[in-house]
């Protein structure tokens, strides 16, 4: 029973964690898609044609956003061969843009551009601008004080100016001053490739990588095969000694290569003239074979040594 209760509690905790969301439907902060898409399009128009010394300035002394966008646009022609810029479909409207949450409490806004040879995606990362809320609060206090001194209803004044509420009027005034509730921090420019093109590139990279590995292995094997000559390089006399040893083997093989034990060879040399040697051998044979107690023993009167032969 305890195991079942623990299992049920674990499932409840997992489901509760899976259902947890941050405020505003998981968005790191509130943002206006139209404004964000328009800002991204304006950055595209600002940096897409930057070249030469101006590009070098942005890439070396510019902000991270300026450096990344200028570098990305300059690499499009040299690396991806996209051709000349044509247009931004929809003029950078929110309907043509894509939005998603980033990994650092940021929002990624992607706008697709049309070039001669292929499309290009430009993504700008936006983070919450805390300075905006401080400026907005100060501006609100000024307007409220002005409306109070002049006995003006803020909401009525906003509607007369074409806005639905006083808050919308304040936001519009801040945007006109170039103060946004979010700040662009980084950009990315990438050419759009089809799946078939990506597969071809992956196959080519794989083939190049495998060929490089096999070539390296063959080269390493060749180097290892040459290691046997290294001692001769550091000791030249060793080569002469090796040659001398080979000459000895060729000229006098009997001194190096042992021969198998062969059958006794009869030597034509007659050693019967050596009476003392004959006598000793005869006596030894006689002592060994003349025992009458042994089977097949040789009698004394039938043992005759006629010759002595050398066995090699």
Secondary structure, 3 states (H helix, E strand, C coil): CHHHHHHHHHHHHHHHHHHCCCCCCCCCCCCCHHHHHHHHHHHHHHHCCCCHHHHHHHHHHCCHHHHHHHHHHHHHHHHHCCCCEEEEHHHCCCCCCEEEECCCCCEEEEEEEEECCCEEEEEEEEEECHHHHHHHHHHHHHHHHHHHHCCCCHHHHHHHCCCCCHHHHHHHHHHHCCCCCEEEEEEEEEECCCHHHHHHHHHHHHHHHHHHHHHHHHHHHHHHHHHHHHHHHHCHHHHHHHHHHHHHHHHCHHHHCCCCCCCCCCCCCCCCCCHHHHHHHHHHHHHHHCCCCCCCCCCHHHCCCCCCCCCC
